[in-house]
Amino acid sequence: MLIGELSKMSGFSRDTIRYYEKFGILDKMIIRNTNNYKDYSKEAIQTLLYVKFGKEYGLTLNEIKQLLLLHKDNTKMCNILMSKATEKIQAIDIEIKRLLQLKNKLKVGITTLNKCI
């Protein structure tokens, strides 16, 4: 399939698809036609949907690329996914704690400002 069709099916722009190609995520899924157009395999759409899924769950492109390389070893991939998910949860918990501290500081600030009025 050509990049326009791949773009419509995946929801990614043509530029994003080209970026992923340069990044090495789609490099083995492209065949050059005699007219020099790129023909993307059916596997490319599955890979792009996998990328979309990973990004929705907060994975970086590097993390997604690593997981794609491990895709054939399902047990290992599951273990890594669980580990990455746990890391993301810990990072979110840290950010929530930081935001709650900021919220409390703002409340104290508002109380102080109310006394000035």
C-alpha positions in Angstrom: 0.0 0.0 0.0 1.2 3.5 -0.6 1.8 6.0 2.1 -1.5 7.8 1.6 -3.5 4.7 2.3 -1.3 3.8 5.2 -1.8 7.3 6.6 -5.6 6.9 6.4 -5.6 3.5 7.9 -3.3 4.3 10.8 -4.4 7.8 11.6 -0.8 9.0 11.4 0.3 11.8 9.0 2.6 11.0 6.1 5.3 13.0 7.8 5.0 11.0 11.0 5.1 7.8 9.0 8.3 9.0 7.2 9.7 9.9 10.6 9.0 6.4 12.0 10.6 5.0 8.9 13.8 7.0 9.5 13.7 6.1 13.1 13.9 2.4 12.1 10.4 1.2 13.0 9.2 0.6 9.5 12.4 0.0 7.6 11.9 -3.7 6.9 8.3 -3.2 5.8 8.9 -1.2 2.6 9.5 -2.3 -0.9 10.5 0.1 -3.7 8.4 -0.3 -6.8 9.9 0.2 -10.3 8.4 3.7 -10.3 10.4 4.4 -7.1 7.2 4.6 -5.0 7.4 3.0 -1.6 5.1 0.1 -1.1 4.3 -0.6 2.6 3.5 -4.2 3.6 0.4 -5.1 5.6 2.7 -5.5 8.6 3.3 -1.8 8.5 -0.3 -1.0 9.5 -0.1 -3.4 12.5 3.2 -1.9 13.5 1.8 1.7 13.4 -1.3 0.6 15.4 1.1 -0.9 18.0 3.0 2.4 18.1 -0.2 4.3 18.6 -1.2 1.9 21.5 2.2 2.3 23.1 2.1 6.1 22.8 -1.4 6.1 24.4 0.1 4.3 27.4 3.0 6.8 27.7 5.8 4.7 26.2 8.5 6.6 24.4 9.3 5.8 20.8 12.6 4.2 21.9 10.7 1.9 24.3 8.2 1.0 21.6 11.0 0.2 19.2 12.7 -2.1 21.7 9.4 -3.9 22.3 8.9 -4.3 18.6 12.3 -6.0 18.4 11.3 -8.4 21.1 7.8 -9.0 19.6 8.7 -12.6 18.6 9.6 -13.6 22.2 6.1 -13.1 23.8 7.0 -14.1 27.3 10.0 -11.7 27.4 7.9 -9.0 25.9 5.1 -9.4 28.5 7.7 -9.1 31.3 9.2 -6.0 29.8 5.7 -4.5 29.3 4.8 -5.1 32.9 8.1 -3.6 34.0 7.6 -0.5 31.8 4.0 -0.1 33.1 5.2 -0.3 36.7 7.8 2.3 35.9 5.2 4.6 34.4 2.9 4.2 37.4 5.8 5.1 39.7 6.5 8.2 37.6 2.9 9.2 37.7 2.7 8.8 41.5 5.8 11.0 41.9 4.2 13.7 39.6 0.9 13.5 41.5 2.7 14.0 44.8 4.6 17.0 43.3 1.3 18.5 42.1 -0.4 18.0 45.4 2.5 19.8 47.2 2.1 22.6 44.7 -1.6 22.7 45.3 -1.1 23.0 49.0 1.4 25.8 48.6 -1.1 27.7 46.4 -3.8 27.2 49.1 -1.4 28.7 51.7 -0.6 31.5 49.3 -4.3 32.3 48.8 -4.9 32.3 52.5 -2.1 34.7 53.0 -3.4 36.9 50.2 -6.9 36.9 51.7 -5.4 38.4 54.8 -4.0 41.3 52.8 -7.4 42.2 51.4 
